[in-house]
Amino acid sequence: MELMDLLSRLEGVQGNGQRFKAKCPAHQDDKPSLSITTRDDGKILMHCHAGCEITDIVRALGIKLSDLMPPRAEDEHKGRFRERILKTYDYRDENGKLLYQAVRYVPKAFRQRRPDGRGGWIWNVEGVRRVAYRLPDVIKAVNEGAQALFIVEGEKDADRLWSLGVPATCNAAGAGKWGDGETSSLAFLPESIEVVILPDNDLAGAKHAAEVAYQLRRAGKSVRVVDLPGLPDKGDVSDWLDAGHTVEDLWRVCGLDKPEKAPEVTVVHEPKPAPDFHLTDLGNAQRLIFRHGQDLRYVPAWGKWMVWTGKRWEVDESGEVQRRAKETVRSIYEEAAREVDDQRRKALSDHARRSESEARIRAMVTLACSESGVAVTPDDLDADPMLLNVANGTLDLRTGELRPHNRNDLITKIIPTAYKPDSECPTWLKFLHRVMNGDEDLVCFLAQAVGYSLTGSTREQCMFFLYGTGANGKSTFLETLRWLFGGYAAQAESETFLVRRSDQVRSDIARLVGTRFVAANEVEDGRRLSEVLVKQLTGSDRITARFLYRDFFEFTPTFKIWMAGNHKPIIRGTDEGIWRRLRLIPFEVTIPPEERDLSLMDKLKAEAEGILAWAVDGCLTWQTFGLTVPDAVRDATASYRDEMDVLGEFIAEECRVSQSVQVLAKDLYEAWKRWCEDNGEFAGTAKRFGMKLRERGFVAEKRNGKTYYVGLTLNLT
């Protein structure tokens, strides 16, 4: 144990250096009868002149005899070093006389001492007048016309502000220790001086600020409490300055200046007049919504809070709602500080203390979920398919008009690029013309398709498939757009849109909710497209999905699927229902090695504003003319359909089509199975085979117990 620790446990301490006197804790001591000394080796000696045993003394102090022994070498090796004084802070009266000191130690600890009049110290401040820190400096600053006096929680912060030319003070011993002495020492402050309290960002700081504000207001001073924006938990004004803020920022945030432009975030804690909330959990919930409700929404279907960031609504995954609930508790102390009725003030203070418990904070947040105007449904979010959130505002894609971000739009996503309609993207356009082999119609189609993808509309009911061998720009194209679309984009596995080998929870579909651009790369050779799913996802009907271990929910797709691959997925269907949804975009140019630019992605990202402007132009064109499909896309899609038409190939090779002929169904199916086996195709059942024939217009007739197909027959061998 260190000597200072021991002295702090005793009363009536007097002395200096290595010799002290104090009241003995082992008996009723009216005058100091306990001597305390230290030997050169660090051992602490105590002797009661009234005759108390050392064992009784240490027992009364709540320590052990071994605590009086000097630290061992191995203890010091383990880091148990003796304390040393790091810095002292003088507390002087109006005339500069030293009244007492606050002493800071290493390891971090604080104690107070007063002069004994003989060049030494008495390690307590009993009976000493208490004053505000740096009182002579404060008086001088006021006399020289200071506009404000800042009150902080510690001498270090006060000195930091003085070093920047800002008058500041505090009390000794930290939060909760401001008393009548400090208040009376500032009685000279004129009405023109604004007292600004800067609390540390914790509950202790809030309590301290509320108490200081109450005492100074009762003394007739003009006081405001300011929460510095962006403070970390337990942060103080020094942390705020260390984060890059300036004195000018401080004055603006505190409302002591009138800058031409307000700071981006200003939190002046002078709350608007609040209703008289009850001192209950429900009252606290109503306080939370009163103070922060405009920036909070709750989604019952998800069981999650959302917080307004200034540009969009974001699911709270960082505990922001909890932090605002804690701030609401701190505000109750400020309610108490403003209350003039002593009984009501005490009730508020008691309620604030009770509200600090984890259970009360949890109850506040839980009850706030159902307050009026707080709850929203998933369908309420991102509801307008023609609004696009970008870095510098919200873009109405119907008109191309940019307006400020608005929390009432309930937008949850954002493209982290500013929309500047005059921006250009020469590298992007050069890239597109190269990979499209100079086909201007294809480049224009891509602009319309990408512009259409900016919206939440699915009226075209189509998906895009980029096809071609390697080194042709498909991946660069998709990756650039996926990056550009930001929160509106999602990367999906191609497996998502293919026939599954197992029936598992489709959480991969659930995670696409609310997106507008979905990219999927590399389809394995021989895999089948899930035609039913693609029809659902490219339509306008509501579909069902769920996350793993969560309930099912319904949503309306807003995304456009962009797949790319060196292999085309197999499509069994021959109906218009699937083929009218396919837009196969050919990437037929192979970029030679000497042309490949390894820094191309970086160059394209540097043109983000220009590419966004290009896409918005494409969107406006699409709304005027629709999705104008060029011949290259139409021909490539038709060729793809022919390639997938296995039954048509069989009929062309093995059958003759004529209204005057017929064939026995059994014979036709047997021929089909042999042909499929020879060509490595899947034959399927006779029932499915018959269904596909009927889709092509071939009629089945039964005669004499046998089934015939009319309109075709097998070729004679």
Secondary structure, 3 states (H helix, E strand, C coil): CCHHHHHHCCEEEEEECCEEEEECCCCCCCCCCEEEEECCCCCEEEEECCCCCHHHHHHHHCCCHHHHCCCCHHHHHCCCCCCEEEEEEEEECCCCCEEEEEEEEECCEEEEEEECCCCCEECCCCCCCCCCCCHHHHHHHHHCCCCEEEECCCHHHHHHHHHCCCCEECCCCCCCCCCHHHHHHCCCCCCCCEEEECCCCCHHHHHHHHHHHHHHHHCCCEEEECCCCCCCCCCCHHHHHHCCCCHHHHHHHCCCCCCCCCCCCCCCCCCCCCCCCCCCHHHHHHHHHHHHHHHEEEECCCCEEEEECCCCEEECCCCHHHHHHHHHHHHHHHHHHHCCCHHHHHHHHHHHHHHCCHHHHHHHHHHHCCCCCCECCHHHCCCCCCEEEECCEEEECCCCEEECCCHHHCCCCCECCCCCCCCCCHHHHHHHHHHCCCCHHHHHHHHHHHHHHHCCCCCCCCEEEEECCCCCCHHHHHHHHHHHHHHHEEEEEHHHHECCCCCCCCHHHHCCCCCCEEEEECCCCCCEECHHHHHHHCCCCCEEECCCCCCCEEECCCCEEEEEECCCCECCCCCHHHHCCEEEEECCCCCCHHHCCCCHHHHHHHCHHHHHHHHHHHHHHHHHHCCCCCHHHHHHHHHHHHHHCHHHHHHHHHEEEEEEEEEEHHHHHHHHHHHHHHHCCCCCCHHHHHHHHHHCCCEEEEECCEEEEEEEEECCC
